Amino acid sequence: MTLLYRFLFPVLWLSWAAYWWALSGNVKAATRRESVPSRLLHILPLLLAVILLWLPSVPVPVLDDRFLPFAAWPFWAGATVTLAGLVFAVWARVHLGRNWSGIVTVKEGHELITGGPYSIVRHPIYTGLLLAFIGSAIARGEWRGLLAVALVLGALWRKLRIEERWMREQFAGTYQAYSERVAALVPFLL
């Protein structure tokens, strides 16, 4: 299963990344953009999370200990959850269209998207990515996977808070009403 993990998960994640990159050029111009230092505060934890899940082992032995048994069911459950998360993120990206950006921005002619996956959560790309990281951590079954998920949650929550502030400024009462109706990250909870 270790060999399968080493190939299946990179294929899932790299396929998602290739799709993401292919669509990244077809976006509206930005009128406001997050600063590089601010962006690094969520990119660096995400990179650390990827490293924790990608490497065959890490220098802190306790993080390589298992919290789930080495068995087929956690692997396939994790693969299913990872795929579901990546598909949800892609659905959100498609629905967002040219308003998408990899960094926090306000676009020329920015539209508030509230349909499709955005009617389930306000930040479905983050929800999908968090779900995909949770799935990868389940499949890995080691404590470092849980650490990776905590890092991802912290990084995405930080980025989400910046976006929320900017959307409230951009769309005033409309965004407030939307945020009262739809959860930010976890449907009906958070």
Phi, psi and omega in degrees: 000328178301318179296317179297319178301317183296339180252317184296312184291319173299322178296315179300307184291319181290327175296316177300313182297320179296317177297315180301313181296319181300325181270352188293340181275343184264068182226161176288156176291147181271142173256341178215136186223140177297144180289157179299313179301320178295317180298320180298332180292341172250338178288316183298315175297324177296318178296319178297320178298317178299315179299316180301321181276333187277317185294145178296330175205164180238159184291350178258099189307322182298332180288341176273353177292153184268140170253347174236152179294152174282096185209170182291322187297318178294324180298308184288327174296315178297319179297319179295315179295319178299311180299316179299318179296316180294320178295319178298318178296319178294317178303316179295318180298317178297316182294327180288329177062224186285356176280352184290150171205146177285342178240166180290120180216165163242131185263160170295130181063033182303135179247145174272112181267123182231004181259180179058227181295340179284352172271350179265313175216153182286337183232065186294334176295317179293320177300314179297317179294317178298317177299318179295320176293321176299315178299317178296322179293320177298314180297320178293318176072012182248156183303329180296334175296320177293322175297318178299316179297319178298319178296317180296315179301314179298315181294315181290325179295319178298313180296320179300319181296322177295312179301317180302314180299314182293322180290325176295322177292320184286319188244007174041237186298329180298317180289324178299314179297318178299315182291335176283335183269328188233132179295156183286312192230320181241118184310132176068358184239306191226000000 
